[in-house]
């Protein structure tokens, strides 16, 4: 997969907390995320390739976004949605960390980078988006940390064929009293498959292409059928490998982050 060119990348919010609490932002140790969260990913594929894989019409606008080997919460990512008026899919950039439309401010997004599949239809932050605003989040791989005797070892987790992953997501539009609009998303997590269970107790929901139309709302469905999609992806169709602890710091963002290293 070829990286995107010299595209514009919106500035990163520097109050971002790192996934495992060992990195610093602006010289300060940031708070930790809850242990059930999937909070780092890579998307270095070219936007034109993403549009091709997800069957987005060539004439739809293509977001101008730079490749990233260390995507973190509050960062922008392109997400795939279904546009019912046009009857086709679109690719739109949104902020990682869902901000419900009723929230007072955007800070709640830090707590909503993930949405647990269990009970998602009843949680106030996600229940309306689950019914009406579902999306796919393309990534090349995501990162997860495994507890070891020496600390925590990061792993890259990808599809076995190294193709683009389609993570199940929810999106939302928030507006401030001053009229500012923020579009954001959350990634849905579920119990891990056999491969991922060796590393962590959760994994993102990965959807195969056959399930995209139903999840995006292109095909008739209901809550029961949607919940049935939120299951672990087959372990035999995924791979993982240990990577450098450098990925724990959001300031590090280069192709070397996905290189295999020796596990601790």
C-alpha positions in Angstrom: 0.0 0.0 0.0 1.4 3.3 -1.0 1.4 6.3 1.5 -0.5 9.4 0.6 1.4 12.4 -0.7 2.1 15.7 1.1 -1.5 16.2 2.3 -2.6 18.6 4.9 -3.1 17.2 8.4 -5.2 19.1 11.0 -3.2 19.9 14.1 -3.1 17.3 16.9 -4.7 18.3 20.2 -1.7 18.4 22.6 -3.8 17.5 25.7 -4.1 14.0 24.3 -3.5 11.2 26.8 -1.4 8.3 25.6 -2.8 4.8 25.6 -0.7 3.3 28.3 0.2 6.3 30.4 3.9 6.1 29.9 4.2 8.8 27.2 4.2 12.5 27.8 2.5 15.4 26.0 4.1 18.8 26.3 6.3 17.5 29.0 3.5 16.3 31.2 2.5 12.7 32.1 -1.0 12.3 30.8 -3.8 10.2 32.4 -4.3 6.5 31.4 -7.1 5.1 29.4 -9.3 2.4 30.8 -7.8 -1.1 30.2 -10.6 -2.2 27.8 -9.8 0.4 25.2 -8.3 0.2 21.8 -6.6 3.5 21.3 -3.9 3.4 18.7 -3.9 2.6 15.0 -2.2 3.1 11.6 -3.6 4.5 8.4 -0.9 5.0 5.9 -2.8 3.8 2.8 -3.4 6.2 0.0 -6.9 7.9 0.0 -7.5 6.7 -3.6 -6.9 3.1 -2.4 -9.3 3.5 0.5 -12.0 4.8 -1.9 -11.4 1.9 -4.2 -11.6 -0.8 -1.5 -14.7 0.7 0.0 -16.5 1.3 -3.3 -16.8 5.0 -3.0 -17.6 6.6 -6.3 -14.6 8.4 -7.9 -16.4 11.7 -8.2 -17.1 11.9 -4.4 -14.8 14.3 -2.6 -11.5 12.8 -1.4 -10.3 14.1 2.0 -6.8 15.5 2.0 -5.2 13.8 4.9 -1.6 12.7 5.5 -0.6 9.1 6.4 -0.2 8.3 10.0 1.6 5.4 11.6 0.4 6.4 15.1 -3.2 7.6 15.1 -4.4 8.5 18.5 -7.7 9.7 20.1 -8.7 13.3 19.0 -6.8 12.7 15.8 -8.7 13.0 12.5 -9.4 9.9 10.5 -11.5 9.3 7.3 -14.6 7.3 7.9 -17.0 5.6 5.4 -20.7 6.5 5.6 -23.7 5.9 3.4 -25.3 9.0 2.0 -29.0 8.0 1.6 -29.8 11.1 -0.5 -27.2 10.3 -3.1 -27.6 6.6 -2.7 -23.8 6.1 -2.4 -21.0 5.9 0.1 -18.8 8.9 1.2 -15.5 9.3 2.8 -15.4 12.0 5.5 -12.8 13.1 8.0 -13.9 13.0 11.6 -12.3 13.3 15.1 -11.7 10.2 17.0 -13.7 10.3 20.3 -17.5 10.5 20.0 -19.1 13.7 21.3 -22.9 13.1 21.7 -25.0 15.8 20.2 -26.4 16.6 23.7 -23.0 17.0 25.4 -22.0 20.4 27.0 -18.6 20.4 25.5 -16.1 18.1 23.5 -14.3 16.8 26.6 -16.6 13.8 26.8 -15.0 12.5 23.6 -12.0 11.3 25.6 -14.2 8.8 27.4 -15.9 7.7 24.1 -13.1 6.6 21.8 -14.6 3.1 22.1 -18.1 1.8 22.5 -18.6 -1.7 24.1 -20.8 -3.9 21.9 -22.4 -5.3 25.0 -25.3 -3.0 25.8 -24.5 -0.4 23.1 -28.2 -0.1 22.2 -29.0 1.2 25.6 -26.1 3.5 26.5 -27.1 7.2 26.3 -23.9 8.3 24.4 -24.4 5.7 21.7 -27.9 4.4 21.4 -29.2 6.9 18.9 -26.0 6.7 16.8 -26.3 2.9 16.8 -29.8 3.2 15.3 -29.1 5.9 12.7 -25.4 6.9 12.4 -23.2 3.9 11.8 -19.9 4.0 9.9 -16.8 2.1 8.9 -13.3 3.2 10.1 -10.6 2.1 7.7 -7.2 1.3 9.3 -4.2 -0.7 8.1 -3.6 -2.1 11.6 -4.2 -1.2 15.2 -1.9 -1.5 18.2 -2.5 -3.2 21.5 -0.4 -3.7 24.6 0.3 -7.0 26.3 1.2 -7.1 30.0 4.6 -8.9 30.5 6.9 -9.5 33.4 9.0 -6.6 32.1 6.1 -4.2 31.7 3.9 -3.8 28.6 4.8 -5.0 25.1 3.1 -3.3 22.1 1.8 -5.4 19.2 0.6 -4.5 15.8 -2.5 -6.4 14.8 -3.7 -6.6 11.1 -5.5 -8.8 8.6 -3.5 -11.8 7.4 -3.5 -10.5 3.9 -2.4 -7.0 5.1 -5.5 -5.5 3.5 -7.4 -2.5 4.9 -9.4 -3.3 8.0 -13.0 -2.0 8.3 -13.7 -1.3 12.0 -17.3 -0.9 13.0 -18.0 2.7 14.2 -20.6 5.2 15.2 -20.5 8.9 14.3 -22.1 12.0 15.7 -22.4 15.7 15.0 -22.0 18.1 17.9 -22.7 21.9 17.8 -21.5 24.4 20.3 -23.7 27.4 21.5 -21.4 29.5 19.2 -22.2 27.4 16.2 -19.0 25.4 16.0 -19.6 21.9 14.5 -17.6 18.9 15.4 -18.1 15.5 13.7 -16.6 12.6 15.7 -16.7 8.8 15.9 -16.2 5.9 18.2 -14.8 2.4 17.4 -16.9 -0.5 18.7 -15.1 -3.2 20.7 -16.0 -6.8 21.6 -14.6 -9.8 23.3 -11.3 -11.0 21.7 -10.7 -13.9 19.4 -8.1 -16.5 20.2 -5.3 -14.5 18.7 -6.1 -11.2 20.3 -6.9 -12.8 23.7 -3.2 -13.6 24.1 -2.6 -9.8 24.1 -5.7 -8.1 25.5 -9.2 -8.6 26.8 -10.9 -6.6 24.1 -10.6 -6.1 20.3 -12.3 -3.8 17.8 -15.1 -5.2 15.8 -13.8 -5.9 12.3 -16.4 -6.3 9.6 -16.0 -8.3 6.4 -17.1 -6.6 3.1 -20.2 -8.8 3.0 -21.4 -7.1 6.2 -20.8 -3.5 5.1 -24.1 -2.8 3.4 -26.2 -3.9 6.4 -23.9 -2.0 8.9 -24.0 1.2 6.8 -27.7 1.1 6.4 -27.7 0.3 2.7 -29.8 -2.8 3.4 -32.8 -3.4 5.6 -31.9 -4.4 9.1 -32.9 -4.2 12.8 -31.2 -3.9 16.2 -31.1 -7.7 16.7 -29.3 -8.3 13.3 -26.9 -5.4 13.9 -25.9 -6.7 17.3 -25.2 -10.1 15.7 -22.5 -8.4 13.5 -20.6 -7.2 16.6 -18.6 -10.4 17.1 -14.9 -11.3 17.1 -13.3 -11.5 13.7 -11.9 -15.0 12.8 -8.5 -15.4 14.4 -7.1 -17.4 11.5 -7.6 -14.3 9.3 -5.5 -12.0 11.4 -1.9 -11.7 12.4 0.1 -9.9 15.1 3.7 -9.0 15.8 5.7 -7.2 18.5 6.7 -3.6 17.7 8.8 -1.0 19.3 7.7 0.8 22.5 8.2 4.0 20.6 4.6 3.7 19.5 3.6 4.5 23.0 4.5 8.2 22.5 2.2 10.2 20.2 5.2 12.3 19.1 6.6 9.3 17.2 5.0 8.9 13.8 7.0 7.1 11.1 7.1 3.8 9.2 9.5 2.3 11.7 6.8 1.9 14.2 5.3 -1.2 12.4 8.6 -3.0 12.1 8.8 -6.3 13.9 11.0 -6.3 17.0 11.8 -8.8 19.7 9.2 -9.2 22.4 10.1 -8.3 25.9 
